[in-house]
Amino acid sequence: MTDRVDINRLMVEMRSIKTKTQAFNGTQGIAAQDIGDMRARAGVEIGNDNKTPDFGQLMEAAVNKVNSTQKAAGALQNAYQTGDPNVDITEVMVASQKASVSFQAMLQVRNKLVEAYRDVMNMPI
């Protein structure tokens, strides 16, 4: 149930950002606070001369976040299998599902990027 709440909250947040960008014609209308919040969540530090986050840095941070989620789920699984009394099966299952959902989301983003790249490469000049 925790995964569903987290996903719903993420979707609401993404829709809110999308609405803000559409309302003000692109990223220029996003408040500096919103960009700062995005940077903080992604763990990306941007210099004062660049007002928008670098795409490569955001992707790297996202991949690292998925990797850390998978490692945490693996560690919980190993702890449960070795009989650690502090690890509950529900924790293991929730962590495993979080890792699975985050990995599937990353794959979908990758697929969309590859599709967009192919579309751009096939455009007539």
Stockholm file with secondary structure:
# STOCKHOLM 1.0

chainA/1-125         MTDRVDINRLMVEMRSIKTKTQAFNGTQGIAAQDIGDMRARAGVEIGNDNKTPDFGQLMEAAVNKVNSTQKAAGALQNAYQTGDPNVDITEVMVASQKASVSFQAMLQVRNKLVEAYRDVMNMPI
#=GR chainA/1-125 SS CHHHHHHHHHHHHHHHHHHHHHHTTSGGGSCHHHHHHHHHHHTCCCCTTCCSCCHHHHHHHHHHHHHHHHHHHHHHHHHHHTTCTTCCHHHHHHHHHHHHHHHHHHHHHHHHHHHHHHHHHTSCC
#=GC SS_cons         CHHHHHHHHHHHHHHHHHHHHHHTTSGGGSCHHHHHHHHHHHTCCCCTTCCSCCHHHHHHHHHHHHHHHHHHHHHHHHHHHTTCTTCCHHHHHHHHHHHHHHHHHHHHHHHHHHHHHHHHHTSCC
//
